[in-house]
Amino acid sequence: MRRPVIGIIGNSHLINDEYPAHAGGTMNSEAISQVSGGIPLLVPADPALVSVNELLDVCDGFLLTGGRPNVHPEEYGEAETPAHGAFDRARDAITLPLVRACVERGQPFLGVCRGFQEVNVAMGGTLYPEIRDLPGRMNHRMPPDGTLEEKFALRHVVRFTDGGVFHRLMGAPEVMTNTLHGQGVKREGARIVIDGHAPDGTPEALYVDGAPGFTLSVQWHPEWRAGDDPVSRPLFEAFGQAARAWASGLREWRLSA
């Protein structure tokens, strides 16, 4: 059986501040190929170049990646402010309807960081523009200095719902994760189940209730050294199993006992 094709949502990027490109982190492709067992396919997330229906036909699953630009607040009914940062409206126009289509069809996706936020917004939820400005919240942003090892270092616990999907997948009620995000879930969208929280109450893990396919999404970055990390590996392995099931014609995913 062929490996499932996983569409990795690309981000708009300027090389040397002048040459436009669609970019994807090497660690995303490595996690998909080496841990999920899929063929990583970088997607130019722009409706002028691809359509959601074309992507659904070509790919067996999707990795909704992290990215510096944020989901535009107009997508959840709020006005733009300086705190919302940079945007990528072309990506919004692809990923938000893509999430909704995958939920309906049962086609698997794994949301990471911005991708986690996209899932919530696609289902009608809202976001805080800056978590660290909220009373009692920690600074979840990436450290501005240091090596990649230091920036992706484990920084806080995520506690899962007892007996929930993430608890069962990880085999533990809590795990240590990195944290490299500024925004966060404010109000959950329809059918969004928050299944894990940081110690300050920030939502960190979710899935879509009643969706026939794999919809697990996390606010941290599990793609960092996914093959060696005891938290990242089971997440990417389960996603790969769901994508192989979809490629073989199965249209429902359930976590194995």
KAVENSUL-V700418 format. One record per residue. N is the residue number from 1. PSI is psi in radians with two decimals (none if undefined). Layout:
BEGIN
n=<N;N>
psi=<PSI;PSI>
END
This chain:
BEGIN
n=<1;2;3;4;5;6;7;8;9;10;11;12;13;14;15;16;17;18;19;20;21;22;23;24;25;26;27;28;29;30;31;32;33;34;35;36;37;38;39;40;41;42;43;44;45;46;47;48;49;50;51;52;53;54;55;56;57;58;59;60;61;62;63;64;65;66;67;68;69;70;71;72;73;74;75;76;77;78;79;80;81;82;83;84;85;86;87;88;89;90;91;92;93;94;95;96;97;98;99;100;101;102;103;104;105;106;107;108;109;110;111;112;113;114;115;116;117;118;119;120;121;122;123;124;125;126;127;128;129;130;131;132;133;134;135;136;137;138;139;140;141;142;143;144;145;146;147;148;149;150;151;152;153;154;155;156;157;158;159;160;161;162;163;164;165;166;167;168;169;170;171;172;173;174;175;176;177;178;179;180;181;182;183;184;185;186;187;188;189;190;191;192;193;194;195;196;197;198;199;200;201;202;203;204;205;206;207;208;209;210;211;212;213;214;215;216;217;218;219;220;221;222;223;224;225;226;227;228;229;230;231;232;233;234;235;236;237;238;239;240;241;242;243;244;245;246;247;248;249;250;251;252;253;254;255;256;257>
psi=<2.37;2.72;2.52;2.54;2.14;2.02;2.04;1.99;2.10;2.82;2.50;2.41;2.56;2.07;2.24;0.54;0.32;-0.46;1.97;2.42;2.76;2.19;2.66;2.44;2.40;-0.66;-0.48;-0.82;-0.68;-0.75;-0.74;-0.79;-0.82;-0.44;-0.83;-0.39;0.51;3.00;1.99;2.18;1.94;2.23;2.14;1.80;1.37;2.09;-0.21;-0.25;-0.61;2.73;2.78;-0.75;-0.67;-0.74;-0.72;-0.61;-0.64;-0.64;2.67;-0.31;3.03;2.42;1.96;1.75;2.93;2.96;2.66;-0.78;2.58;2.81;2.31;2.34;-0.35;-0.43;-0.32;0.49;0.42;2.79;2.60;2.38;2.88;-0.51;-0.36;-0.27;-2.69;2.81;2.87;1.51;-0.52;-0.76;-0.75;-0.75;-0.35;-0.91;-0.64;-0.86;-0.48;-0.77;-0.84;-0.69;-0.73;-0.70;-0.77;-0.72;-0.41;0.20;2.30;2.53;2.68;2.08;2.37;2.17;-1.85;-0.67;-0.65;-0.77;-0.64;-0.70;-0.79;-0.79;-0.71;-0.53;0.20;0.16;3.08;2.95;2.61;2.38;-0.46;1.75;-0.72;-0.27;-0.12;2.48;2.30;0.00;2.60;2.95;1.93;0.01;2.75;2.36;2.37;-0.38;2.92;3.06;2.97;-0.67;-0.69;-0.66;-0.58;0.27;2.66;2.25;-0.42;2.84;2.55;2.15;2.22;2.77;2.29;2.15;0.05;3.13;-0.82;-0.66;-0.81;-0.67;-0.77;-0.34;0.40;2.60;-0.32;2.69;2.86;2.40;2.89;3.09;2.15;0.81;2.68;-0.69;2.99;2.91;2.26;-1.09;2.31;2.50;3.01;2.27;0.01;2.20;2.04;2.00;0.01;2.53;2.63;2.90;-0.45;0.12;-0.04;2.24;2.35;-0.30;2.42;2.90;2.94;2.04;2.30;-0.03;2.37;-0.36;-3.10;2.13;0.25;2.35;2.56;2.62;-0.37;-3.03;1.54;-0.21;-0.31;1.97;0.85;-0.60;-0.40;-0.21;2.23;-0.23;-0.74;-0.73;-0.89;-0.52;-0.85;-0.57;-0.76;-0.69;-0.75;-0.71;-0.71;-0.70;-0.66;-0.65;-0.76;-0.78;-0.50;-0.04;-0.08;2.39;0.24;2.56;2.36;2.46;2.23;2.54;none>
END
